[in-house]
């Protein structure tokens, strides 16, 4: 079956987000290693970001220990980025691309179904409404294999990989 042009466009757009997460994760990890090795870096001190001007206060600051652990590969900062990407991908699908695809298929938006996006809908809801805690709807996941049980879950590079691979292969169909 020929893929709708909007679906191809959507898949290409998600590549940008996948690459952004991958590169950010890699860069943060390298930066944490670099910073941790600096003699002047006090792990008990304050990590400031936002200005090089000593006269002005930083835009944001956190304990240096938290900054370093946050930047670890698949650490808390990577988790924040992954959450944002999942929410963004689902919202782009639901608010824009799903209707474009429906128009190409000659049907109503709510008649366009995609199993991957159905799974992402649940994960997005768990992120935004449940504090990244999976609930009973875990049994409704059809393509993604995580989270595998109810309760708190993390989104690491492997999960972002799985999402992107599933999007690369995703197909849409009309609700019967």
VMD Tcl script that builds the backbone (N, CA, C; Angstrom):
set m [mol new atoms 528]
animate dup $m
set s [atomselect $m all]
$s set {name element resname resid chain x y z} {
  {N N UNK 1 A 0.836 -1.188 0.000}
  {CA C UNK 1 A 0.000 0.000 0.000}
  {C C UNK 1 A 0.883 1.254 0.000}
  {N N UNK 2 A 0.566 2.192 -0.841}
  {CA C UNK 2 A 1.304 3.446 -0.930}
  {C C UNK 2 A 1.040 4.284 0.326}
  {N N UNK 3 A 2.113 4.849 0.879}
  {CA C UNK 3 A 1.975 5.675 2.078}
  {C C UNK 3 A 1.534 7.088 1.707}
  {N N UNK 4 A 0.643 7.661 2.504}
  {CA C UNK 4 A 0.269 9.058 2.276}
  {C C UNK 4 A 1.498 9.963 2.406}
  {N N UNK 5 A 1.552 11.010 1.606}
  {CA C UNK 5 A 2.680 11.945 1.648}
  {C C UNK 5 A 2.857 12.542 3.036}
  {N N UNK 6 A 1.767 12.847 3.702}
  {CA C UNK 6 A 1.853 13.439 5.044}
  {C C UNK 6 A 2.474 12.463 6.044}
  {N N UNK 7 A 2.248 11.175 5.865}
  {CA C UNK 7 A 2.854 10.182 6.749}
  {C C UNK 7 A 4.372 10.144 6.538}
  {N N UNK 8 A 4.797 10.199 5.297}
  {CA C UNK 8 A 6.231 10.225 4.983}
  {C C UNK 8 A 6.868 11.474 5.589}
  {N N UNK 9 A 6.191 12.602 5.455}
  {CA C UNK 9 A 6.668 13.872 6.019}
  {C C UNK 9 A 6.778 13.777 7.538}
  {N N UNK 10 A 5.765 13.196 8.176}
  {CA C UNK 10 A 5.759 13.028 9.629}
  {C C UNK 10 A 6.946 12.177 10.075}
  {N N UNK 11 A 7.187 11.076 9.394}
  {CA C UNK 11 A 8.302 10.194 9.741}
  {C C UNK 11 A 9.631 10.932 9.645}
  {N N UNK 12 A 9.803 11.720 8.583}
  {CA C UNK 12 A 11.046 12.481 8.413}
  {C C UNK 12 A 11.216 13.508 9.534}
  {N N UNK 13 A 10.119 14.141 9.936}
  {CA C UNK 13 A 10.179 15.110 11.019}
  {C C UNK 13 A 10.628 14.448 12.322}
  {N N UNK 14 A 10.136 13.255 12.592}
  {CA C UNK 14 A 10.519 12.577 13.832}
  {C C UNK 14 A 12.009 12.221 13.843}
  {N N UNK 15 A 12.613 12.070 12.672}
  {CA C UNK 15 A 14.057 11.806 12.618}
  {C C UNK 15 A 14.835 12.952 13.262}
  {N N UNK 16 A 14.368 14.183 13.060}
  {CA C UNK 16 A 15.024 15.344 13.649}
  {C C UNK 16 A 15.001 15.240 15.174}
  {N N UNK 17 A 13.864 14.877 15.739}
  {CA C UNK 17 A 13.738 14.778 17.197}
  {C C UNK 17 A 14.571 13.622 17.744}
  {N N UNK 18 A 14.572 12.519 17.035}
  {CA C UNK 18 A 15.378 11.370 17.454}
  {C C UNK 18 A 16.861 11.745 17.477}
  {N N UNK 19 A 17.324 12.386 16.409}
  {CA C UNK 19 A 18.736 12.779 16.334}
  {C C UNK 19 A 19.052 13.811 17.414}
  {N N UNK 20 A 18.149 14.746 17.654}
  {CA C UNK 20 A 18.361 15.756 18.698}
  {C C UNK 20 A 18.538 15.080 20.057}
  {N N UNK 21 A 17.692 14.102 20.375}
  {CA C UNK 21 A 17.815 13.408 21.657}
  {C C UNK 21 A 19.132 12.647 21.726}
  {N N UNK 22 A 19.464 11.942 20.675}
  {CA C UNK 22 A 20.692 11.152 20.655}
  {C C UNK 22 A 21.919 12.045 20.847}
  {N N UNK 23 A 21.973 13.144 20.116}
  {CA C UNK 23 A 23.124 14.043 20.208}
  {C C UNK 23 A 23.169 14.772 21.558}
  {N N UNK 24 A 22.029 15.177 22.075}
  {CA C UNK 24 A 21.991 15.830 23.385}
  {C C UNK 24 A 22.468 14.876 24.468}
  {N N UNK 25 A 22.012 13.643 24.417}
  {CA C UNK 25 A 22.417 12.635 25.395}
  {C C UNK 25 A 23.932 12.437 25.347}
  {N N UNK 26 A 24.460 12.315 24.142}
  {CA C UNK 26 A 25.900 12.132 23.959}
  {C C UNK 26 A 26.670 13.365 24.444}
  {N N UNK 27 A 26.215 14.533 24.034}
  {CA C UNK 27 A 26.902 15.772 24.405}
  {C C UNK 27 A 26.880 16.040 25.901}
  {N N UNK 28 A 25.741 15.796 26.543}
  {CA C UNK 28 A 25.666 16.010 27.986}
  {C C UNK 28 A 26.614 15.085 28.721}
  {N N UNK 29 A 26.677 13.842 28.302}
  {CA C UNK 29 A 27.559 12.865 28.931}
  {C C UNK 29 A 29.017 13.310 28.809}
  {N N UNK 30 A 29.404 13.738 27.615}
  {CA C UNK 30 A 30.772 14.231 27.411}
  {C C UNK 30 A 31.048 15.473 28.251}
  {N N UNK 31 A 30.073 16.376 28.313}
  {CA C UNK 31 A 30.229 17.600 29.096}
  {C C UNK 31 A 30.376 17.277 30.580}
  {N N UNK 32 A 29.580 16.357 31.091}
  {CA C UNK 32 A 29.676 15.962 32.506}
  {C C UNK 32 A 31.067 15.407 32.805}
  {N N UNK 33 A 31.586 14.576 31.915}
  {CA C UNK 33 A 32.929 14.016 32.119}
  {C C UNK 33 A 33.984 15.114 32.111}
  {N N UNK 34 A 33.832 16.062 31.202}
  {CA C UNK 34 A 34.771 17.174 31.090}
  {C C UNK 34 A 34.735 18.038 32.357}
  {N N UNK 35 A 33.539 18.383 32.800}
  {CA C UNK 35 A 33.376 19.243 33.973}
  {C C UNK 35 A 33.877 18.537 35.228}
  {N N UNK 36 A 33.556 17.261 35.367}
  {CA C UNK 36 A 33.960 16.510 36.555}
  {C C UNK 36 A 35.480 16.454 36.683}
  {N N UNK 37 A 36.182 16.508 35.559}
  {CA C UNK 37 A 37.639 16.430 35.576}
  {C C UNK 37 A 38.332 17.755 35.818}
  {N N UNK 38 A 37.599 18.838 35.904}
  {CA C UNK 38 A 38.209 20.156 36.130}
  {C C UNK 38 A 38.613 20.305 37.595}
  {N N UNK 39 A 39.841 20.727 37.815}
  {CA C UNK 39 A 40.339 20.905 39.183}
  {C C UNK 39 A 39.543 21.955 39.955}
  {N N UNK 40 A 39.116 23.007 39.256}
  {CA C UNK 40 A 38.409 24.107 39.925}
  {C C UNK 40 A 36.944 23.771 40.223}
  {N N UNK 41 A 36.435 22.653 39.696}
  {CA C UNK 41 A 35.018 22.317 39.880}
  {C C UNK 41 A 34.801 21.728 41.272}
  {N N UNK 42 A 33.947 22.361 42.024}
  {CA C UNK 42 A 33.617 21.896 43.370}
  {C C UNK 42 A 32.294 21.140 43.300}
  {N N UNK 43 A 32.307 19.810 43.473}
  {CA C UNK 43 A 31.054 19.044 43.388}
  {C C UNK 43 A 30.025 19.455 44.443}
  {N N UNK 44 A 30.486 20.095 45.501}
  {CA C UNK 44 A 29.559 20.549 46.549}
  {C C UNK 44 A 29.081 21.973 46.280}
  {N N UNK 45 A 29.553 22.577 45.219}
  {CA C UNK 45 A 29.212 23.960 44.907}
  {C C UNK 45 A 27.928 24.098 44.114}
  {N N UNK 46 A 27.779 25.278 43.513}
  {CA C UNK 46 A 26.589 25.609 42.743}
  {C C UNK 46 A 26.983 25.706 41.275}
  {N N UNK 47 A 26.192 25.065 40.430}
  {CA C UNK 47 A 26.396 25.080 38.978}
  {C C UNK 47 A 25.473 26.134 38.406}
  {N N UNK 48 A 26.034 27.131 37.755}
  {CA C UNK 48 A 25.247 28.242 37.238}
  {C C UNK 48 A 25.298 28.263 35.714}
  {N N UNK 49 A 24.180 28.628 35.119}
  {CA C UNK 49 A 24.079 28.718 33.665}
  {C C UNK 49 A 23.353 30.007 33.312}
  {N N UNK 50 A 23.773 30.633 32.223}
  {CA C UNK 50 A 22.995 31.743 31.704}
  {C C UNK 50 A 23.744 33.023 31.482}
  {N N UNK 51 A 24.913 33.199 32.083}
  {CA C UNK 51 A 25.660 34.422 31.829}
  {C C UNK 51 A 27.131 34.208 32.141}
  {N N UNK 52 A 27.984 34.918 31.408}
  {CA C UNK 52 A 29.412 34.901 31.701}
  {C C UNK 52 A 29.800 36.181 32.427}
  {N N UNK 53 A 28.849 37.066 32.561}
  {CA C UNK 53 A 29.066 38.363 33.198}
  {C C UNK 53 A 29.015 38.170 34.715}
  {N N UNK 54 A 30.143 38.346 35.382}
  {CA C UNK 54 A 30.230 38.128 36.825}
  {C C UNK 54 A 29.338 39.104 37.587}
  {N N UNK 55 A 29.075 40.246 36.987}
  {CA C UNK 55 A 28.260 41.263 37.647}
  {C C UNK 55 A 26.790 40.850 37.770}
  {N N UNK 56 A 26.336 39.997 36.861}
  {CA C UNK 56 A 24.921 39.601 36.871}
  {C C UNK 56 A 24.787 38.190 37.438}
  {N N UNK 57 A 23.628 37.943 38.023}
  {CA C UNK 57 A 23.352 36.592 38.511}
  {C C UNK 57 A 23.068 35.668 37.334}
  {N N UNK 58 A 23.288 34.398 37.566}
  {CA C UNK 58 A 22.974 33.396 36.551}
  {C C UNK 58 A 21.469 33.331 36.334}
  {N N UNK 59 A 21.072 32.851 35.176}
  {CA C UNK 59 A 19.655 32.671 34.873}
  {C C UNK 59 A 19.101 31.506 35.689}
  {N N UNK 60 A 19.917 30.471 35.866}
  {CA C UNK 60 A 19.493 29.302 36.643}
  {C C UNK 60 A 20.703 28.695 37.338}
  {N N UNK 61 A 20.446 28.065 38.474}
  {CA C UNK 61 A 21.522 27.380 39.176}
  {C C UNK 61 A 20.971 26.172 39.907}
  {N N UNK 62 A 21.811 25.151 39.992}
  {CA C UNK 62 A 21.475 23.914 40.695}
  {C C UNK 62 A 22.750 23.415 41.365}
  {N N UNK 63 A 22.640 22.506 42.330}
  {CA C UNK 63 A 23.854 21.941 42.917}
  {C C UNK 63 A 24.704 21.253 41.837}
  {N N UNK 64 A 25.995 21.458 41.893}
  {CA C UNK 64 A 26.902 20.885 40.894}
  {C C UNK 64 A 26.764 19.370 40.828}
  {N N UNK 65 A 26.617 18.718 41.988}
  {CA C UNK 65 A 26.442 17.253 42.001}
  {C C UNK 65 A 25.249 16.837 41.135}
  {N N UNK 66 A 24.138 17.576 41.260}
  {CA C UNK 66 A 22.936 17.262 40.484}
  {C C UNK 66 A 23.164 17.543 39.006}
  {N N UNK 67 A 23.880 18.624 38.699}
  {CA C UNK 67 A 24.182 18.929 37.291}
  {C C UNK 67 A 24.978 17.792 36.669}
  {N N UNK 68 A 25.980 17.308 37.394}
  {CA C UNK 68 A 26.827 16.239 36.853}
  {C C UNK 68 A 26.050 14.934 36.686}
  {N N UNK 69 A 25.269 14.562 37.689}
  {CA C UNK 69 A 24.494 13.316 37.567}
  {C C UNK 69 A 23.367 13.487 36.540}
  {N N UNK 70 A 22.827 14.701 36.437}
  {CA C UNK 70 A 21.767 14.965 35.471}
  {C C UNK 70 A 22.224 14.809 34.037}
  {N N UNK 71 A 23.504 15.102 33.794}
  {CA C UNK 71 A 24.041 15.038 32.440}
  {C C UNK 71 A 24.566 13.654 32.051}
  {N N UNK 72 A 24.527 12.690 32.967}
  {CA C UNK 72 A 24.979 11.341 32.628}
  {C C UNK 72 A 24.127 10.778 31.495}
  {N N UNK 73 A 24.697 9.856 30.741}
  {CA C UNK 73 A 23.938 9.214 29.663}
  {C C UNK 73 A 22.675 8.591 30.262}
  {N N UNK 74 A 21.538 8.901 29.664}
  {CA C UNK 74 A 20.220 8.442 30.124}
  {C C UNK 74 A 19.862 8.961 31.517}
  {N N UNK 75 A 20.526 10.032 31.942}
  {CA C UNK 75 A 20.262 10.616 33.253}
  {C C UNK 75 A 18.999 11.463 33.257}
  {N N UNK 76 A 18.769 12.163 34.362}
  {CA C UNK 76 A 17.547 12.954 34.501}
  {C C UNK 76 A 17.325 13.999 33.399}
  {N N UNK 77 A 18.394 14.652 32.913}
  {CA C UNK 77 A 18.202 15.648 31.853}
  {C C UNK 77 A 17.792 14.972 30.548}
  {N N UNK 78 A 18.388 13.838 30.263}
  {CA C UNK 78 A 18.011 13.066 29.072}
  {C C UNK 78 A 16.556 12.628 29.171}
  {N N UNK 79 A 16.126 12.260 30.373}
  {CA C UNK 79 A 14.727 11.872 30.606}
  {C C UNK 79 A 13.789 13.032 30.288}
  {N N UNK 80 A 14.158 14.227 30.750}
  {CA C UNK 80 A 13.322 15.406 30.468}
  {C C UNK 80 A 13.194 15.649 28.971}
  {N N UNK 81 A 14.308 15.542 28.268}
  {CA C UNK 81 A 14.290 15.740 26.817}
  {C C UNK 81 A 13.430 14.666 26.151}
  {N N UNK 82 A 13.585 13.409 26.576}
  {CA C UNK 82 A 12.796 12.309 26.005}
  {C C UNK 82 A 11.309 12.530 26.240}
  {N N UNK 83 A 10.942 12.966 27.442}
  {CA C UNK 83 A 9.525 13.240 27.739}
  {C C UNK 83 A 8.985 14.304 26.804}
  {N N UNK 84 A 9.745 15.387 26.651}
  {CA C UNK 84 A 9.312 16.466 25.774}
  {C C UNK 84 A 9.153 16.017 24.333}
  {N N UNK 85 A 10.071 15.191 23.868}
  {CA C UNK 85 A 10.009 14.707 22.490}
  {C C UNK 85 A 8.791 13.816 22.280}
  {N N UNK 86 A 8.519 12.936 23.217}
  {CA C UNK 86 A 7.351 12.052 23.089}
  {C C UNK 86 A 6.063 12.872 23.064}
  {N N UNK 87 A 5.955 13.827 23.968}
  {CA C UNK 87 A 4.762 14.679 24.003}
  {C C UNK 87 A 4.644 15.458 22.692}
  {N N UNK 88 A 5.738 16.021 22.215}
  {CA C UNK 88 A 5.725 16.788 20.971}
  {C C UNK 88 A 5.351 15.920 19.772}
  {N N UNK 89 A 5.965 14.756 19.656}
  {CA C UNK 89 A 5.647 13.868 18.532}
  {C C UNK 89 A 4.160 13.521 18.529}
  {N N UNK 90 A 3.637 13.154 19.691}
  {CA C UNK 90 A 2.221 12.779 19.734}
  {C C UNK 90 A 1.330 13.968 19.391}
  {N N UNK 91 A 1.645 15.146 19.921}
  {CA C UNK 91 A 0.821 16.323 19.643}
  {C C UNK 91 A 0.870 16.696 18.167}
  {N N UNK 92 A 2.048 16.621 17.544}
  {CA C UNK 92 A 2.142 16.893 16.100}
  {C C UNK 92 A 1.290 15.908 15.311}
  {N N UNK 93 A 1.333 14.643 15.710}
  {CA C UNK 93 A 0.517 13.622 15.059}
  {C C UNK 93 A -0.963 13.961 15.224}
  {N N UNK 94 A -1.369 14.157 16.449}
  {CA C UNK 94 A -2.791 14.290 16.754}
  {C C UNK 94 A -3.389 15.614 16.274}
  {N N UNK 95 A -2.614 16.686 16.347}
  {CA C UNK 95 A -3.143 18.010 16.011}
  {C C UNK 95 A -2.896 18.436 14.573}
  {N N UNK 96 A -2.003 17.744 13.854}
  {CA C UNK 96 A -1.648 18.211 12.521}
  {C C UNK 96 A -1.613 17.077 11.487}
  {N N UNK 97 A -0.733 16.138 11.685}
  {CA C UNK 97 A -0.509 15.133 10.639}
  {C C UNK 97 A -1.656 14.148 10.471}
  {N N UNK 98 A -2.334 13.816 11.526}
  {CA C UNK 98 A -3.458 12.890 11.407}
  {C C UNK 98 A -4.539 13.458 10.488}
  {N N UNK 99 A -4.812 14.759 10.605}
  {CA C UNK 99 A -5.828 15.372 9.735}
  {C C UNK 99 A -5.329 15.503 8.301}
  {N N UNK 100 A -4.040 15.763 8.116}
  {CA C UNK 100 A -3.487 15.808 6.755}
  {C C UNK 100 A -3.613 14.444 6.083}
  {N N UNK 101 A -3.315 13.400 6.833}
  {CA C UNK 101 A -3.428 12.039 6.297}
  {C C UNK 101 A -4.881 11.719 5.987}
  {N N UNK 102 A -5.787 12.111 6.875}
  {CA C UNK 102 A -7.223 11.876 6.645}
  {C C UNK 102 A -7.674 12.547 5.354}
  {N N UNK 103 A -7.206 13.743 5.134}
  {CA C UNK 103 A -7.569 14.462 3.918}
  {C C UNK 103 A -7.079 13.690 2.686}
  {N N UNK 104 A -5.836 13.187 2.744}
  {CA C UNK 104 A -5.299 12.409 1.623}
  {C C UNK 104 A -6.086 11.121 1.396}
  {N N UNK 105 A -6.552 10.510 2.497}
  {CA C UNK 105 A -7.296 9.250 2.396}
  {C C UNK 105 A -8.784 9.474 2.131}
  {N N UNK 106 A -9.236 10.731 2.205}
  {CA C UNK 106 A -10.640 11.034 1.957}
  {C C UNK 106 A -11.555 10.556 3.070}
  {N N UNK 107 A -11.104 10.727 4.312}
  {CA C UNK 107 A -11.933 10.305 5.443}
  {C C UNK 107 A -11.832 11.338 6.568}
  {N N UNK 108 A -12.554 11.095 7.655}
  {CA C UNK 108 A -12.517 11.974 8.817}
  {C C UNK 108 A -11.249 11.684 9.629}
  {N N UNK 109 A -10.782 12.701 10.331}
  {CA C UNK 109 A -9.558 12.567 11.128}
  {C C UNK 109 A -9.654 11.412 12.119}
  {N N UNK 110 A -10.790 11.278 12.796}
  {CA C UNK 110 A -10.911 10.214 13.801}
  {C C UNK 110 A -11.013 8.812 13.197}
  {N N UNK 111 A -11.061 8.729 11.884}
  {CA C UNK 111 A -11.060 7.416 11.220}
  {C C UNK 111 A -9.639 6.941 10.895}
  {N N UNK 112 A -8.648 7.816 11.060}
  {CA C UNK 112 A -7.249 7.448 10.802}
  {C C UNK 112 A -6.679 6.825 12.072}
  {N N UNK 113 A -6.265 5.573 11.943}
  {CA C UNK 113 A -5.759 4.811 13.081}
  {C C UNK 113 A -4.306 4.420 12.827}
  {N N UNK 114 A -3.516 4.447 13.904}
  {CA C UNK 114 A -2.121 4.015 13.829}
  {C C UNK 114 A -1.753 3.420 15.183}
  {N N UNK 115 A -1.352 2.159 15.192}
  {CA C UNK 115 A -1.056 1.465 16.446}
  {C C UNK 115 A 0.081 2.120 17.222}
  {N N UNK 116 A 1.137 2.554 16.532}
  {CA C UNK 116 A 2.269 3.195 17.211}
  {C C UNK 116 A 1.802 4.458 17.931}
  {N N UNK 117 A 1.013 5.265 17.245}
  {CA C UNK 117 A 0.540 6.506 17.865}
  {C C UNK 117 A -0.444 6.217 18.997}
  {N N UNK 118 A -1.181 5.129 18.897}
  {CA C UNK 118 A -2.048 4.718 20.009}
  {C C UNK 118 A -1.214 4.402 21.246}
  {N N UNK 119 A -0.102 3.707 21.041}
  {CA C UNK 119 A 0.803 3.416 22.157}
  {C C UNK 119 A 1.398 4.703 22.723}
  {N N UNK 120 A 1.836 5.597 21.829}
  {CA C UNK 120 A 2.415 6.866 22.295}
  {C C UNK 120 A 1.390 7.718 23.037}
  {N N UNK 121 A 0.125 7.590 22.655}
  {CA C UNK 121 A -0.935 8.325 23.370}
  {C C UNK 121 A -0.954 7.907 24.845}
  {N N UNK 122 A -0.871 6.606 25.090}
  {CA C UNK 122 A -0.849 6.124 26.485}
  {C C UNK 122 A 0.399 6.621 27.207}
  {N N UNK 123 A 1.553 6.490 26.566}
  {CA C UNK 123 A 2.808 6.904 27.202}
  {C C UNK 123 A 2.796 8.404 27.470}
  {N N UNK 124 A 2.300 9.170 26.510}
  {CA C UNK 124 A 2.193 10.621 26.695}
  {C C UNK 124 A 1.293 10.937 27.889}
  {N N UNK 125 A 0.168 10.252 27.992}
  {CA C UNK 125 A -0.734 10.478 29.129}
  {C C UNK 125 A -0.065 10.118 30.451}
  {N N UNK 126 A 0.683 9.030 30.470}
  {CA C UNK 126 A 1.386 8.654 31.703}
  {C C UNK 126 A 2.430 9.697 32.070}
  {N N UNK 127 A 3.093 10.272 31.079}
  {CA C UNK 127 A 4.096 11.311 31.337}
  {C C UNK 127 A 3.422 12.575 31.861}
  {N N UNK 128 A 2.397 13.048 31.151}
  {CA C UNK 128 A 1.812 14.352 31.482}
  {C C UNK 128 A 0.808 14.315 32.629}
  {N N UNK 129 A 0.164 13.198 32.848}
  {CA C UNK 129 A -0.890 13.148 33.863}
  {C C UNK 129 A -0.589 12.211 35.033}
  {N N UNK 130 A 0.396 11.313 34.881}
  {CA C UNK 130 A 0.646 10.299 35.914}
  {C C UNK 130 A 2.062 10.354 36.478}
  {N N UNK 131 A 2.847 11.364 36.131}
  {CA C UNK 131 A 4.209 11.434 36.652}
  {C C UNK 131 A 5.080 10.278 36.196}
  {N N UNK 132 A 4.908 9.834 34.945}
  {CA C UNK 132 A 5.662 8.705 34.357}
  {C C UNK 132 A 5.437 7.398 35.106}
  {N N UNK 133 A 4.167 7.184 35.435}
  {CA C UNK 133 A 3.768 5.925 36.077}
  {C C UNK 133 A 2.719 5.271 35.185}
  {N N UNK 134 A 3.046 4.083 34.691}
  {CA C UNK 134 A 2.126 3.343 33.824}
  {C C UNK 134 A 0.988 2.764 34.662}
  {N N UNK 135 A -0.212 2.767 34.088}
  {CA C UNK 135 A -1.379 2.243 34.792}
  {C C UNK 135 A -1.910 0.990 34.092}
  {N N UNK 136 A -3.155 0.645 34.355}
  {CA C UNK 136 A -3.762 -0.574 33.791}
  {C C UNK 136 A -3.808 -0.585 32.268}
  {N N UNK 137 A -3.726 0.568 31.638}
  {CA C UNK 137 A -3.798 0.615 30.176}
  {C C UNK 137 A -2.543 0.041 29.525}
  {N N UNK 138 A -1.605 -0.404 30.329}
  {CA C UNK 138 A -0.396 -1.029 29.790}
  {C C UNK 138 A -0.752 -2.232 28.917}
  {N N UNK 139 A -1.856 -2.879 29.243}
  {CA C UNK 139 A -2.306 -4.043 28.461}
  {C C UNK 139 A -2.754 -3.638 27.059}
  {N N UNK 140 A -2.997 -2.328 26.844}
  {CA C UNK 140 A -3.456 -1.844 25.547}
  {C C UNK 140 A -2.321 -1.546 24.560}
  {N N UNK 141 A -1.064 -1.576 25.032}
  {CA C UNK 141 A 0.060 -1.325 24.124}
  {C C UNK 141 A 0.125 -2.456 23.103}
  {N N UNK 142 A 0.281 -2.071 21.839}
  {CA C UNK 142 A 0.267 -3.098 20.790}
  {C C UNK 142 A 1.587 -3.224 20.042}
  {N N UNK 143 A 2.374 -2.146 19.966}
  {CA C UNK 143 A 3.622 -2.166 19.201}
  {C C UNK 143 A 4.831 -2.047 20.123}
  {N N UNK 144 A 4.817 -1.049 20.990}
  {CA C UNK 144 A 5.944 -0.822 21.892}
  {C C UNK 144 A 5.935 -1.846 23.016}
  {N N UNK 145 A 7.112 -2.283 23.408}
  {CA C UNK 145 A 7.233 -3.361 24.393}
  {C C UNK 145 A 7.573 -2.847 25.795}
  {N N UNK 146 A 7.471 -1.569 25.991}
  {CA C UNK 146 A 7.741 -0.983 27.302}
  {C C UNK 146 A 6.747 0.133 27.552}
  {N N UNK 147 A 6.506 0.521 28.705}
  {CA C UNK 147 A 6.880 -0.205 29.902}
  {C C UNK 147 A 6.232 -1.587 29.909}
  {N N UNK 148 A 6.880 -2.508 30.565}
  {CA C UNK 148 A 6.391 -3.886 30.537}
  {C C UNK 148 A 5.498 -4.216 31.725}
  {N N UNK 149 A 5.460 -3.309 32.706}
  {CA C UNK 149 A 4.586 -3.542 33.860}
  {C C UNK 149 A 4.109 -2.204 34.420}
  {N N UNK 150 A 3.054 -2.260 35.204}
  {CA C UNK 150 A 2.524 -1.064 35.845}
  {C C UNK 150 A 3.580 -0.480 36.772}
  {N N UNK 151 A 3.520 0.841 36.929}
  {CA C UNK 151 A 4.428 1.511 37.851}
  {C C UNK 151 A 5.327 2.504 37.143}
  {N N UNK 152 A 6.292 3.066 37.886}
  {CA C UNK 152 A 7.191 4.075 37.318}
  {C C UNK 152 A 8.027 3.496 36.174}
  {N N UNK 153 A 8.302 4.323 35.187}
  {CA C UNK 153 A 9.134 3.878 34.072}
  {C C UNK 153 A 10.084 4.991 33.669}
  {N N UNK 154 A 11.198 4.589 33.061}
  {CA C UNK 154 A 12.187 5.529 32.553}
  {C C UNK 154 A 12.234 5.411 31.035}
  {N N UNK 155 A 12.617 6.491 30.404}
  {CA C UNK 155 A 12.750 6.492 28.945}
  {C C UNK 155 A 14.217 6.753 28.634}
  {N N UNK 156 A 14.902 5.686 28.266}
  {CA C UNK 156 A 16.326 5.771 27.964}
  {C C UNK 156 A 16.520 5.754 26.456}
  {N N UNK 157 A 17.774 5.761 26.055}
  {CA C UNK 157 A 18.104 5.737 24.623}
  {C C UNK 157 A 17.454 4.549 23.928}
  {N N UNK 158 A 17.417 3.403 24.590}
  {CA C UNK 158 A 16.840 2.199 23.993}
  {C C UNK 158 A 15.365 2.388 23.676}
  {N N UNK 159 A 14.639 3.057 24.563}
  {CA C UNK 159 A 13.212 3.284 24.338}
  {C C UNK 159 A 12.984 4.313 23.226}
  {N N UNK 160 A 13.799 5.353 23.207}
  {CA C UNK 160 A 13.687 6.334 22.120}
  {C C UNK 160 A 13.998 5.653 20.791}
  {N N UNK 161 A 14.990 4.777 20.795}
  {CA C UNK 161 A 15.318 3.976 19.603}
  {C C UNK 161 A 14.111 3.159 19.156}
  {N N UNK 162 A 13.497 2.453 20.109}
  {CA C UNK 162 A 12.347 1.603 19.788}
  {C C UNK 162 A 11.198 2.426 19.202}
  {N N UNK 163 A 10.960 3.605 19.777}
  {CA C UNK 163 A 9.902 4.471 19.257}
  {C C UNK 163 A 10.208 4.858 17.818}
  {N N UNK 164 A 11.444 5.316 17.560}
  {CA C UNK 164 A 11.770 5.768 16.217}
  {C C UNK 164 A 11.708 4.628 15.209}
  {N N UNK 165 A 12.197 3.462 15.586}
  {CA C UNK 165 A 12.118 2.315 14.669}
  {C C UNK 165 A 10.662 1.969 14.368}
  {N N UNK 166 A 9.806 2.034 15.382}
  {CA C UNK 166 A 8.375 1.749 15.173}
  {C C UNK 166 A 7.737 2.811 14.270}
  {N N UNK 167 A 8.117 4.073 14.466}
  {CA C UNK 167 A 7.583 5.145 13.602}
  {C C UNK 167 A 8.056 4.938 12.168}
  {N N UNK 168 A 9.325 4.559 12.004}
  {CA C UNK 168 A 9.853 4.316 10.649}
  {C C UNK 168 A 9.019 3.276 9.898}
  {N N UNK 169 A 8.500 2.292 10.627}
  {CA C UNK 169 A 7.738 1.202 10.010}
  {C C UNK 169 A 6.223 1.401 10.079}
  {N N UNK 170 A 5.781 2.455 10.734}
  {CA C UNK 170 A 4.348 2.597 11.001}
  {C C UNK 170 A 3.517 2.732 9.728}
  {N N UNK 171 A 2.334 2.201 9.828}
  {CA C UNK 171 A 1.332 2.284 8.771}
  {C C UNK 171 A 0.068 2.877 9.386}
  {N N UNK 172 A -0.744 3.471 8.564}
  {CA C UNK 172 A -2.033 3.975 9.030}
  {C C UNK 172 A -3.133 3.179 8.334}
  {N N UNK 173 A -4.256 3.102 8.976}
  {CA C UNK 173 A -5.409 2.460 8.369}
  {C C UNK 173 A -6.673 3.194 8.807}
  {N N UNK 174 A -7.746 2.946 8.072}
  {CA C UNK 174 A -9.015 3.575 8.376}
  {C C UNK 174 A -9.805 2.695 9.329}
  {N N UNK 175 A -10.404 3.362 10.314}
  {CA C UNK 175 A -11.261 2.666 11.270}
  {C C UNK 175 A -12.448 2.079 10.518}
  {N N UNK 176 A -12.780 0.861 10.837}
  {CA C UNK 176 A -13.920 0.190 10.162}
  {C C UNK 176 A -15.203 0.435 10.900}
}
mol reanalyze $m
mol bondsrecalc $m
mol representation Tube
mol addrep $m
